[in-house]
């Protein structure tokens, strides 16, 4: 469900909507960061290449007050696509 945000962004752009800023939480924040960094297409290819095994590997499940998924493994792989950058340096405002 989380990567459905990619399709929403693509449809907005296809209909010539100008996205002037990005905000989100959970996977929506991740997809927003992918778009704001200018790497949405590369991230989309990476996400769509997953099989169930890969999904469970990256799930990094935990039972804590903070949630069910830590996300450390996901973030580590995502950093291979999106370089380290300051939020202020993104080409589109991201909150």
NUBA-131102 format. One line per field, with one value per residue: residue number from 0; x, y, z of N, C-alpha, C in turn. Coordinates in pm, 1 decimal. Layout:
BEGIN
num = c(NUM|...)
n.xx = c(X|...)
n.yy = c(Y|...)
n.zz = c(Z|...)
ca.xx = c(X|...)
ca.yy = c(Y|...)
ca.zz = c(Z|...)
c.xx = c(X|...)
c.yy = c(Y|...)
c.zz = c(Z|...)
This chain:
BEGIN
num = c(0|1|2|3|4|5|6|7|8|9|10|11|12|13|14|15|16|17|18|19|20|21|22|23|24|25|26|27|28|29|30|31|32|33|34|35|36|37|38|39|40|41|42|43|44|45|46|47|48|49|50|51|52|53|54|55|56|57|58|59|60|61|62|63|64|65|66|67|68|69|70|71|72|73|74|75|76|77|78|79|80|81|82|83|84|85|86|87|88|89|90|91|92|93|94)
n.xx = c(81.2|198.4|364.3|185.2|168.7|352.9|228.4|24.3|166.5|276.2|41.4|-58.1|143.8|120.3|-119.0|-47.4|-22.1|139.5|371.1|448.9|551.7|637.1|500.8|467.9|402.3|534.8|548.5|465.7|618.4|865.6|834.2|779.0|1027.6|1178.6|1074.2|1121.4|1397.6|1455.2|1486.5|1282.5|1208.1|1423.3|1403.1|1149.1|1188.2|1361.4|1195.8|986.2|1118.1|1130.5|1076.3|871.9|1047.7|1257.3|1115.5|1050.7|1308.0|1392.3|1208.7|1267.3|1153.3|1011.6|911.7|805.0|731.9|748.5|667.0|607.9|799.5|1137.3|1296.8|1564.8|1720.3|1590.5|1634.8|1913.6|1957.5|1816.7|1974.6|2171.3|2067.5|1963.6|2156.7|2330.6|2194.2|2115.8|1802.6|1727.7|1854.5|1723.6|1562.2|1292.7|1066.5|1048.6|878.5)
n.yy = c(-120.3|120.7|205.4|296.6|566.3|651.5|613.0|800.9|1044.4|1027.4|1039.3|1293.1|1451.6|1373.4|1488.4|1746.5|1884.0|2100.7|2017.8|2164.6|2139.1|1889.5|1665.7|1416.1|1103.3|806.8|553.1|725.9|952.2|852.8|800.6|1060.1|1178.5|1044.6|1152.0|1429.8|1431.8|1393.2|1140.8|961.0|781.7|596.3|489.2|380.2|172.6|14.0|-52.0|-189.3|-411.2|-587.7|-906.4|-1128.8|-1234.2|-1047.3|-828.9|-913.7|-939.4|-673.2|-569.7|-562.3|-626.3|-544.9|-537.0|-283.0|25.1|217.9|118.7|-140.6|-188.4|-124.9|-13.9|25.8|-138.5|-94.3|182.0|181.1|53.7|230.1|455.2|395.2|470.0|727.7|1000.7|1123.9|1418.5|1750.0|1847.5|2106.6|2149.2|2015.5|1996.5|2059.4|2187.9|2007.4|1873.9)
n.zz = c(0.0|67.7|-144.3|-324.7|-327.3|-510.6|-758.2|-730.4|-729.8|-988.4|-1144.4|-1076.5|-1188.5|-1455.5|-1521.3|-1527.9|-1283.2|-1060.1|-831.3|-543.2|-290.3|-45.4|189.9|440.2|611.8|761.1|518.0|321.5|370.8|301.1|23.6|-53.7|1.0|-187.3|-422.7|-382.0|-382.5|-642.7|-739.3|-793.2|-1004.2|-1016.1|-759.0|-774.2|-962.1|-808.0|-585.5|-716.2|-800.2|-596.8|-442.7|-244.1|-54.2|-43.7|52.8|314.3|416.3|427.5|598.7|872.4|1127.0|1445.4|1786.6|1934.1|2110.8|1921.4|1678.2|1428.2|1238.0|1208.5|1006.5|945.4|770.0|527.2|494.3|475.5|225.7|63.3|77.9|-101.4|-339.8|-312.1|-249.7|45.4|165.1|267.1|399.5|340.0|102.8|-95.2|-416.9|-408.0|-167.2|136.6|400.9)
ca.xx = c(0.0|280.2|419.0|76.8|195.9|426.8|127.4|-45.8|256.4|283.4|-84.7|-61.2|233.8|63.4|-227.3|16.4|-23.7|272.1|392.1|534.5|613.8|608.2|489.2|415.0|443.5|555.2|594.6|439.5|735.6|973.5|807.3|797.4|1171.7|1224.1|1035.8|1189.5|1539.5|1469.3|1522.6|1161.9|1208.4|1519.3|1345.6|1035.8|1245.0|1412.3|1082.1|909.6|1199.0|1124.3|986.7|830.1|1165.0|1325.9|1031.4|1067.5|1445.6|1402.4|1104.1|1332.7|1042.7|1041.0|794.2|836.5|630.6|765.0|605.6|639.9|912.1|1240.4|1330.5|1708.7|1767.0|1530.7|1707.1|2049.8|1952.5|1768.5|2088.0|2250.3|2002.7|1953.3|2276.0|2309.5|2177.1|2039.2|1664.5|1719.8|1916.9|1640.6|1509.2|1153.5|1050.9|1007.6|858.7)
ca.yy = c(0.0|240.4|254.8|354.4|710.0|676.1|627.4|928.8|1149.8|1015.8|1087.5|1439.0|1508.3|1344.6|1585.1|1879.2|1950.7|2138.4|1982.0|2272.7|2096.3|1750.8|1630.9|1281.3|1026.1|665.1|527.8|847.5|1038.0|792.3|827.3|1204.0|1203.6|994.4|1251.9|1556.8|1417.2|1377.7|1001.5|878.7|673.1|495.3|424.5|300.0|50.0|-65.2|-104.8|-283.8|-531.5|-673.3|-1020.4|-1139.9|-1258.7|-918.3|-746.2|-957.8|-906.9|-530.3|-529.3|-526.2|-628.0|-523.7|-514.8|-172.3|131.4|303.3|58.9|-279.5|-193.8|-25.9|53.7|46.3|-206.8|-21.8|309.5|151.7|30.6|352.0|547.7|362.2|536.6|870.5|1041.2|1208.0|1560.5|1823.1|1871.7|2241.4|2149.3|1943.5|2087.0|2092.9|2190.2|1880.3|1893.5)
ca.zz = c(0.0|80.4|-270.4|-405.7|-334.6|-635.0|-862.6|-710.5|-778.9|-1134.1|-1202.3|-1061.5|-1288.5|-1587.8|-1540.7|-1523.5|-1153.2|-1013.5|-690.8|-493.6|-165.1|-9.2|331.7|453.8|728.6|734.9|381.3|244.6|388.3|221.9|-118.2|-69.4|-4.9|-317.4|-523.0|-354.9|-415.7|-787.1|-767.2|-785.2|-1103.3|-971.6|-640.8|-821.5|-1019.0|-696.3|-509.5|-797.7|-822.9|-478.7|-429.2|-102.6|29.5|-27.0|138.3|452.6|456.8|457.3|693.3|998.4|1222.8|1586.3|1870.9|2024.3|2115.2|1803.8|1559.9|1396.7|1145.7|1240.9|882.0|928.1|648.3|414.7|482.3|429.2|81.0|-1.5|70.7|-219.7|-453.1|-280.2|-174.6|163.5|136.5|367.1|358.5|282.2|-29.9|-191.8|-519.2|-377.3|-21.4|196.4|545.2)
c.xx = c(85.0|332.6|310.8|95.7|272.2|329.0|51.0|39.4|262.6|156.8|-98.2|25.2|179.3|-47.6|-179.4|-3.6|120.1|281.4|493.6|599.2|565.9|600.3|433.2|458.6|454.7|604.9|567.3|555.1|852.9|955.0|822.1|944.4|1229.2|1194.0|1114.6|1337.7|1563.1|1500.9|1401.6|1166.1|1304.0|1465.0|1228.4|1085.9|1295.2|1297.2|1006.4|988.2|1190.6|1034.8|952.2|949.3|1238.2|1246.9|1049.5|1208.0|1456.6|1304.1|1160.7|1230.2|1090.8|909.1|830.0|722.6|634.5|702.3|650.4|762.8|1012.2|1279.8|1478.7|1761.3|1715.5|1608.5|1847.6|2051.7|1908.2|1881.7|2180.3|2194.1|1999.9|2075.8|2238.6|2298.0|2097.1|1900.4|1649.7|1774.0|1835.6|1582.1|1363.6|1139.0|989.1|997.2|820.3)
c.yy = c(126.0|294.9|305.5|505.3|745.3|698.3|757.8|1043.8|1146.7|1069.1|1238.7|1505.8|1488.5|1443.0|1729.4|1956.0|1983.5|2105.6|2081.0|2242.6|1955.2|1739.1|1489.7|1218.8|880.5|646.2|647.8|945.9|985.3|822.4|976.8|1241.2|1156.5|1096.9|1381.2|1550.8|1407.3|1235.9|908.2|760.4|561.2|417.5|335.2|168.0|-42.6|-130.0|-211.4|-411.3|-630.1|-794.6|-1030.3|-1158.2|-1127.2|-827.6|-784.7|-929.9|-761.1|-483.7|-493.4|-518.5|-614.0|-510.2|-407.1|-71.4|218.1|246.0|-84.2|-294.0|-84.5|54.1|72.9|-16.7|-136.6|106.9|286.5|131.0|155.2|453.4|516.9|431.0|687.5|910.0|1121.2|1353.1|1622.7|1851.8|2009.8|2247.1|2073.7|2041.3|2128.2|2093.0|2060.4|1901.1|1765.2)
c.zz = c(0.0|-50.6|-364.7|-420.2|-462.6|-749.4|-852.0|-764.0|-931.1|-1201.2|-1190.0|-1168.2|-1429.9|-1622.3|-1521.1|-1393.3|-1115.8|-864.7|-635.5|-359.2|-134.2|142.5|338.7|584.3|687.2|591.4|290.6|254.8|306.7|73.8|-146.4|-80.1|-138.0|-426.6|-504.3|-391.0|-565.7|-829.9|-767.2|-881.7|-1062.9|-851.7|-679.7|-878.9|-908.8|-619.9|-587.6|-827.0|-706.3|-501.9|-280.2|-9.8|59.2|67.8|285.3|504.7|502.3|563.7|829.9|1112.1|1366.6|1661.9|1972.7|2022.9|1990.1|1677.3|1538.7|1308.7|1183.3|1118.0|856.1|799.2|523.0|388.6|427.6|277.9|5.9|-18.1|-46.7|-344.2|-431.8|-198.3|-50.0|119.0|248.6|312.6|293.5|140.3|-134.8|-292.9|-497.2|-225.0|31.4|346.7|613.8)
